[in-house]
C-alpha cells in the first residue's frame, strides 16, 4: 500500500505539469482514497489469510529483470510518445510508460485479487498521465476518478468475500 500511495503522489506531480494544481489534486485524493479502501480491507482480514509464502530468489530476479526491461521500453518509447502527442513532456511520457508497462507485467505475473487490482490501478495511473496532457476535461477527470474508486471497492470486496462466507 505504501508503494501505491507514493505512486499516486508521483502521478500528481506529473499531472500537475499539464493541469492546475486543484485539478491534479483530484488524482492524488482519489488515489489515496483507493489506497485507504484497499488498506482497510486488508487490515480487516484474518491473520491466517494475510500470511504470505516466502518469495523464491529466482522469482525476485525474474521480476527485477522484467522491471529493467520495462524501464528500457519506457526509455526508448518515450520519444515516440512525444512525437505522437506533442503536448506531452518527455518526463510525463517516461512516467506514463513505466507505470503502464510495470502494471501490465504485474497483471501478467499474479492471480491474487489485491495484486491484480494494484496492477490495474497502476495501468490506469499511467494512462491518466498521458490523458491529462492531451485533455483537460473536468468530466473525464471525474470519470477516471470514479473508475479508480470503483476498482478499489471491487478489490476490497474480492479480498473480503471469502471471509464473509465463513462468518455467516
C-alpha positions as CSV (number, residue, x, y, z in Angstrom):
1,X,0.0,0.0,0.0
2,X,2.9,2.4,0.7
3,X,4.2,2.0,-2.8
4,X,0.8,2.7,-4.2
5,X,0.5,5.9,-2.2
6,X,3.9,7.0,-3.3
7,X,2.9,6.2,-6.9
8,X,-0.1,8.4,-6.7
9,X,2.0,11.3,-5.3
10,X,4.3,10.9,-8.3
11,X,1.3,10.8,-10.6
12,X,0.1,14.1,-9.0
13,X,3.5,15.7,-9.8
14,X,3.4,14.5,-13.4
15,X,-0.2,15.5,-14.0
16,X,0.4,18.9,-12.5
17,X,2.7,19.7,-15.5
18,X,-0.5,19.8,-17.6
19,X,-3.3,20.7,-15.2
20,X,-3.8,23.3,-12.5
21,X,-2.9,22.1,-9.0
22,X,-6.5,22.0,-7.9
23,X,-7.5,19.6,-10.7
24,X,-4.4,17.5,-10.3
25,X,-5.1,17.1,-6.6
26,X,-8.2,15.2,-7.6
27,X,-6.0,12.4,-8.9
28,X,-4.0,12.5,-5.7
29,X,-7.0,12.4,-3.4
30,X,-8.7,9.7,-5.4
31,X,-5.6,7.5,-5.4
32,X,-5.1,7.9,-1.7
33,X,-8.7,7.1,-1.1
34,X,-8.3,3.9,-3.2
35,X,-5.3,3.0,-1.1
36,X,-7.2,3.6,2.1
37,X,-10.1,1.4,1.0
38,X,-7.8,-1.4,0.0
39,X,-5.7,-0.9,3.1
40,X,-8.7,-1.2,5.4
41,X,-9.9,-4.3,3.6
42,X,-6.5,-5.8,4.0
43,X,-6.3,-4.9,7.7
44,X,-9.7,-6.5,8.4
45,X,-8.6,-9.9,7.0
46,X,-7.8,-12.7,9.5
47,X,-4.1,-13.3,10.2
48,X,-4.2,-16.7,8.5
49,X,-5.2,-15.2,5.2
50,X,-2.7,-12.4,5.2
51,X,0.4,-14.6,5.8
52,X,2.4,-14.9,2.6
53,X,4.7,-17.6,1.4
54,X,8.4,-16.8,1.2
55,X,9.4,-15.5,-2.2
56,X,12.0,-17.5,-4.1
57,X,15.2,-15.9,-5.2
58,X,14.5,-16.8,-8.8
59,X,11.2,-15.0,-8.6
60,X,12.8,-11.9,-7.4
61,X,15.5,-12.0,-10.1
62,X,12.8,-12.5,-12.8
63,X,10.8,-9.6,-11.6
64,X,13.8,-7.4,-11.4
65,X,14.8,-8.3,-15.0
66,X,11.2,-7.6,-16.1
67,X,11.3,-4.2,-14.4
68,X,14.6,-3.3,-16.0
69,X,13.1,-4.3,-19.4
70,X,10.1,-2.1,-18.7
71,X,12.4,0.8,-17.9
72,X,14.3,0.2,-21.2
73,X,11.0,0.1,-23.1
74,X,9.9,3.4,-21.4
75,X,13.2,5.0,-22.2
76,X,13.1,4.0,-25.9
77,X,9.3,4.5,-26.3
78,X,9.1,7.9,-24.6
79,X,10.4,9.8,-27.5
80,X,7.8,8.2,-29.8
81,X,5.0,9.1,-27.5
82,X,6.3,12.7,-27.5
83,X,6.2,12.6,-31.4
84,X,2.6,11.3,-31.4
85,X,1.4,13.7,-28.7
86,X,3.4,16.9,-28.9
87,X,1.7,18.4,-25.9
88,X,3.2,15.8,-23.5
89,X,6.5,16.4,-21.9
90,X,9.2,13.8,-22.0
91,X,9.0,13.3,-18.2
92,X,5.3,12.6,-18.5
93,X,5.9,10.1,-21.3
94,X,8.6,8.3,-19.4
95,X,6.5,8.1,-16.2
96,X,3.4,7.0,-18.0
97,X,5.1,4.3,-20.0
98,X,6.9,3.0,-16.9
99,X,3.6,2.8,-15.0
100,X,1.8,1.1,-17.9
101,X,4.4,-1.5,-18.6
102,X,5.0,-2.3,-14.9
103,X,1.3,-2.6,-14.3
104,X,0.9,-4.9,-17.3
105,X,3.8,-7.0,-16.0
106,X,2.3,-7.1,-12.6
107,X,-1.1,-8.2,-14.1
108,X,0.6,-11.0,-16.0
109,X,2.5,-12.4,-13.1
110,X,-0.2,-12.7,-10.4
111,X,-3.6,-14.1,-9.7
112,X,-4.1,-12.7,-6.2
113,X,-7.0,-10.2,-6.2
114,X,-5.2,-7.5,-4.3
115,X,-2.2,-7.6,-6.7
116,X,-4.5,-7.6,-9.7
117,X,-6.3,-4.5,-8.5
118,X,-3.0,-2.8,-7.8
119,X,-1.8,-3.7,-11.3
120,X,-5.0,-2.3,-12.8
121,X,-4.6,0.9,-10.8
122,X,-1.1,1.2,-11.9
123,X,-2.0,0.9,-15.6
124,X,-4.9,3.4,-15.1
125,X,-2.4,5.8,-13.5
126,X,-0.1,5.6,-16.4
127,X,-3.0,6.2,-18.8
128,X,-4.2,9.1,-16.7
129,X,-0.8,10.8,-17.1
130,X,-1.0,10.6,-20.9
131,X,-4.6,11.6,-21.0
132,X,-4.0,14.6,-18.7
133,X,-1.6,16.0,-21.2
134,X,-4.0,15.6,-24.1
135,X,-7.3,16.6,-22.5
136,X,-8.2,18.7,-19.5
137,X,-11.9,18.0,-19.3
138,X,-13.3,18.0,-15.8
139,X,-16.0,15.5,-16.7
140,X,-13.4,12.9,-17.9
141,X,-11.3,13.6,-14.8
142,X,-14.4,12.7,-12.7
143,X,-15.0,9.6,-14.7
144,X,-11.4,8.4,-14.3
145,X,-11.8,9.2,-10.5
146,X,-14.9,7.1,-10.4
147,X,-13.2,4.2,-12.2
148,X,-10.2,4.4,-9.7
149,X,-12.5,4.3,-6.7
150,X,-14.7,1.6,-8.2
151,X,-11.7,-0.6,-8.8
152,X,-10.6,-0.2,-5.2
153,X,-14.1,-1.1,-3.9
154,X,-14.3,-4.1,-6.2
155,X,-10.8,-5.1,-4.9
156,X,-11.8,-4.7,-1.3
157,X,-14.9,-6.8,-1.9
158,X,-12.8,-9.6,-3.6
159,X,-10.4,-9.5,-0.7
160,X,-13.1,-9.8,2.0
161,X,-15.6,-12.1,0.1
162,X,-14.0,-15.4,1.2
163,X,-14.2,-14.4,4.9
164,X,-17.8,-13.2,4.6
165,X,-18.9,-16.7,3.6
166,X,-17.2,-18.2,6.7
167,X,-18.8,-15.6,9.0
168,X,-22.3,-16.4,8.1
